[in-house]
């Protein structure tokens, strides 16, 4: 990869206020559905909208602290790492997300 660098393209998916506190929004992308979460403290995270256990829709789960509980079987997933917590093992991919001027920007690709 000598002389090459990764570039992330971000898309504007809406205002931060459009995502409820302790809630999520699912965004359809070419990479599949991505769940964008907002914590009680307005921290925003993005994960593939599939639990690593049985592909449950994480965007429909319960957000608590920096974690989400899958609505299907109760697995708790770290929003910071995408890793299952407790005795469960597995991981769901994370995506870069940021808030600028009250707008949520989601990384939709990496170009090498």
N, C-alpha and C positions, 0 to 999 in steps of 0.2 A: 504494500500500500504506500510505497514511497511516493511522495508528492501528491497524495490524494487526501482529502479530508471529508468528513461526514457533514452534511448540511441538512438541517431539519426544516421542513416546510410547516408552518403553523397556519391553521384556519381559524377564523373567528366563529365560534359556535353560539354566541349570544352574550347577554349581560349576566353578570354574576347573580343578580337578583332573580333571574329566571330559573335558577336551580335552588330549590328550597333548602334551608339549613337542615342538616341531618337527613338529606335526601340525595337523589341522583337524577341524572338525565341520560338516556341512551342516545348515542349518536351513530348513525349508519355511515360507514366509510368503506373504501375499497379493501381495507384490511379486516373487515367485519365490524360487528357492533362493539362500540366502546362505551363503557359506563363512566360518566364524569360525576364525581361525588363532591359534596360541599359539607364540611364539618361545622360544628357549632361556632367555631372560631374563624370561619370563612377560609379555611385552608381547602384547596382544591386538589383532587387526585384523579387520575384516569387509569382504569384497568380494562382489559378485555371483559366484555359483559358475559363471562362464563365462569362459574365456579370450577375449580380444578377437580372437584369430586365427580359430579354428574352433569356438568355444564348448565347448572341453574343460572337464571338471570340475576346477576349481582345487583343490577340497577333497581331491582324490586325488593332488595334486602333492607335490613334495618341498620342504619349507620349509627355507630356509637364510638365516641372518641375518635381514634384514627383507624377504625376497623369497620367492616360490614359483615353482617351475619346473613348467609345465603338463605333465601326463603324456602328452599326445598328440604334440606336436611340439617340445617343449623350449623354448618361449618362457619368458622369465623376467619375472615381473610384480612390481613394487614393491608391498609390502603397505602402505606409507605413502601412496602416491599412486594406485595402481591402474594406473599407466602401464607399458607394455612397456619393457624395458630393452635396452641394446645397440643394435643396428642395427634392431631391430623397432619398429614404431610401432602404437599402439592403446592403448586404455584401457578398463578395466572399472570400473563404478561402485563407490564406497566407501560404507560405512554407518557411522554412529557406533556405537561400542561402548565399554563401560567396565566396570571391575571394582570392585564395592563389597562389602566384607565377605566376600570370597572367592567372590562370585556374579558371573556374566557377564551383563551387561545389554545388549541389542541394540535400537537405534532402529528401530522398524518403520514410522514414518510421520512426515510433516511436515504440520501443519495450518496453513494460512495464514489 
